[in-house]
Amino acid sequence: MKKPELLVTPIELADMEKLIEAGADAFIVGEQRYGLRLAGEFSRDDIKQAVQIAHKAGKKVYVAMNAIFHNEKVDELADYLSFLNEVSVDAVVFGDPAVLMTAREVAPDMKLHWNTETTATNWYTCNYWGRKGAKRAVLARELSMDAIIETKENAEVEIEVQVHGMTCMFQSKRTLLGNYFEYQGKALEIENRRKNKNMFLVDDERDNKYPIFEDENGTHIMSPNDICIIDELEEMMEAGINSFKIDGILKSSEYIVEVTKKYRQAIDLCAEDNEKYNEIKDDLLEEIEEIQPINRRLDTGFFFKETVY
């Protein structure tokens, strides 16, 4: 059985070597000016160093350019893509066709991964973007296991699936909380909101807390639970899913490293000793549950249930 890529999101440059040692195969980095919901901010110099560290270890670096771009940023894309091409990043993650069109002009050999978070829901659409130049499609988090397998069976491009971490439920281009507090004359209370990482919408009826994440791209309301399917990898690996992603947004570096170790063990066992994987997969799940933040339950997302709107 072929092993999928284990893709992780480092918080800072110092995490790279620890995550490589933990078993990561590839990394998504970037800066919020061009990428959505990043676990950490990577400057151009950080990206250059990240590529050097990863390539030395035989790993890959993908840069997020999956923001929604307005006219004022379009002229910046060529310079940024040219830089990424010069430092030899392995792929650019995009959602806006402006990135694809610009890449054709300034970095025609750049590998592109199509990721719009929510609209990769069928294999026709994945193949449409593949024929436009994308080499990979990042599937929506709201798909069932059956839909993921069917998409992979018919896809002409690589398929990436998130297997761990929180997901985004709502995004607004506006900084809703910032505007609200400033309206109340309390702007100073949220000056360090990105560092505190402790803002929530509270649903007492369902006993849920929805993390609120703000960056240059606006306000993002995140899921109350974390996806974790470390004990349900077999079917997707048999189908040949190309990449499993661990999303570390709003998590600590230590947490991401430990989760990466667990998934590395699960993937290797599932591919090399399936019987052993089935014996210990419940133990691996319990080990992750032990390091979960107290307010973040684990669940299987939409993998085994229908999407309800």
N, C-alpha and C positions, 0 to 999 in steps of 0.2 A: 504494500500500500504506500503510495507516494505521500510524503509529508508536506503539509501546507506551510507556507511562510508564517512565522510568528512575528506580527507587526505590533510595535509598542510606541507609546508617546512619552518621551522623556520630558521632565520638567525643566532641566537645565543641562548644560554641557557636561557638568561633572557626573551626571547620571549615566552617560554613554557607556563607559567601560564596565560599570557595575551591571548594566542591563545586558551587555554583550556576554559577560561572564554568566549571567543568569539564564542565557539561552535565546535572547532576541535575535531574529534574522534581519529585521529592517526597522526603520524608525520614521515617524512623521514629525517634522519640525516646521517652524516658520515663524512669522511675525503677524500680529493681529491686523496689521494694515491690509494684509492680503489673504489671511487664512482665518477660518471660523473656529471658534471654541477650541483653542489650542491649550494643551496642558501646561505649556510654558512658552516664554517669549525668547526667540532665537534671533539675534542680530545677524547681519551679513557675515561678520567675522565669526560668530558662533556657528553659522551654517557651514562656512568654509572649514572650520576645525572639525565639526561633526562629520563631514564627508571624509576628511583625512583619517579620523579615528575609525570610522566604520569600514572604509575600504581597506585599511591596513589589516582588519580582522575578517575581511571577506564578507562584510555586511553591506546593506543598502540604506540610502537616505532619500526619502521623498519629502518634498516641500509643499506645504498647503498653500494653494492660491484659490480656494473654493469660496471666497467671499462673493457677495453680490456687488458688482462694481457700477458706480454711477459715472457720469461723464468726466468729473474732475479727476478721477483716478486712471482713466483709460490710457492717458499718455504716459503713465508711469510703468505700465506693464512691460513694454519692450525692454526698458533698462533693467528691470528686475529679472526678467526671463534671460536676458543676455548674461547677467551676472551668474545666475544659477547654472546656465550652460557652461560658462567658463570654469566654474569650480567643480563641474562634473557630478551634479546631483543625479540620482538614478531615475527620478520621475517627478513630475509636477502633478498635484492633485487639483482638479479644476471642476467648476460647475458652470461658470459663465462662459458662453461661447466666445466672448472677447479674448479670453486667455488662449483658447485653441487657435483663433485666427491670428493672434499676435505671435504665438509660438511658430506657426507656419512660416512667418516672415523672418523672425530673428533666431529661432532655434529649431529648424525643421527636423532634426534628428532626436529631439527631446521626447522621451516616453511620457505619455499622458494617461492619467487615471481619472475617469469621470466619476464625480461624486457630488450629487445634489442633495444628499441626505434623505430625501423623501420620495423622489420621483423615479428611482430605479426599481420599479415594481414588476417588470416583465422582461422577457428575453428579447422581444422585438425592439424595445427601447434601448436596451444594452447594445444590441447589434447595430442599431442606427448610429449611436455615437462611436461604436467601433469602426464603422465604415467612414466616419468623419475623421478618424485619426486616433481615437482612444484605444489603448491596449488593455485597459482594465475597467470594470464597472464595480462601484461600491454599492452594494444592495441596501435598500431601505431597511431600517430596523424593525419595521412593522410587518415583515413577511413571516409566514409560517415556514416550518421546516419543509413541508411538501412543496411550497412555492419556490423555495431556495433551490431544492434539488432539481425541480423541473426547469428552472432558469438555467442552471449549470449545464444540464443535459442539452440545451438548445443554444447556448451562448457561443459566439465566435470570439469572445474576449475572455481574459482572466476575470475571475469573480472573487471579490473580497467581502467578508462577512464579519461584523462585530460579534465577538463571543463573550466579552466582559466589559463591565463599566456602565456608567449612566448614559442616558440618551436625552436628546433635546425634545421637549414637547411643544415649545412655543418660541418664536423669535420675532422681535420687532427691531427695526433699524433705529428706533428711538431709544435713548437711554432713559427708560421709563422711571426707574427709581431715582436717578439723578435729578430729573426734571421735577419729580414729586417732592423730594427733600428740599431742592432749591426753592420751590414754590412756597414751602413752609419756612424758609429762612434757616434751614438746617444743613446747608451744604457741607460744613466741616465734619459733620457726623459720618459722612460716607467717603471722606477724602481717601481713606486707605481701604476701600471696600474690596479691591482685588487681592490685597494681602490677607485680609481677615477671613475671607471665604466662609462667612457664617451668616449669610442672608438667606431667609427661607420664606416661602408662602406656607402658612400652616392651615391644614384642613383637620380640625378637631373631630369632625364626624367620622372620617375615615382613618384618623390617627396617622396622617401622612404629613411629611415635610418636603416641600419642593424647593431644591436649591435654586437660587437666583444668581446667574453669572452675567456680569457686564464687561464688555470690552469695546473696542473701537467700532465694532460692527453692530452694537446695540445691546438689547436685553434678551437673555436666554433663560427660559424657565425649564429646569431639568427634571427628569423622572425621580420619583420618591425612592425607588429601589434600584439596585444594580443588576444588570444581566449577569448571569454566570451559568455557562453550560459546559463546564469542565467535565461533567459526567455524561455529556450527550454529544460527543465529538464524532463518534464512529460513523454515523450515517453520512455526514458531510465529507468526512475524509474518504469514504468509499466512493462518493460521487465526484471527488477530485476538486473540491473547492480549493482555490489557489492561495488564499491568504486569510488568516484568522487575526483579527485586531483586538488588542486590549487597549481600551481608552482610559487614560489616567487623569482626565480632567477633574479638578478639585480633589485630587488624592495626593498623598505624600510620596516622596521619592522612595521611601522604604517600603511602602505598600505596593507600589508598582513593581519593584524588584522582586518581592516575595511572590506576588501573583504570577509574574513572568516565569519564575522557577517552577511553580506548580503546573502551569500550562505546558512548559517545555517537557516536563516529566510525562504529562498526560499524552501529548502528541507523540513523543518517542515510543511510549509503550503501546499506544493504539496502533502505530504503524509496524512495530517490531515484535510485539508480544501481546496480541489482543486479549488473550485469556487473562494475562496479568493485569492489563488495563481494567478489565471488568471486575477484577478482584479488589482493586484499590481505588477506583474512581470515587466511590462514596467517601473514602477517607480523605481524598484530595479536596472534595467539596467541603468537608467538615473543617479541614485545615484553613481554607479560605474564610469560612464563616467565623473562625476564631479571631481573625485579624480585621474583620469588617468593622467600620465605624458603628457605634451603637445605634445610630438612627438610620442606617442604610441596610435594609434587608436585601437578601439575594432572591432573585426569581429567574424564570426562563423567558422573560419578555413575551414576545408574540410567537415564539418558535412553536408552541403547542396549543395555540388558541387562535380563534378568528379575530381579525381586527374589527372593533366595534366603534362606530363614529357617532 
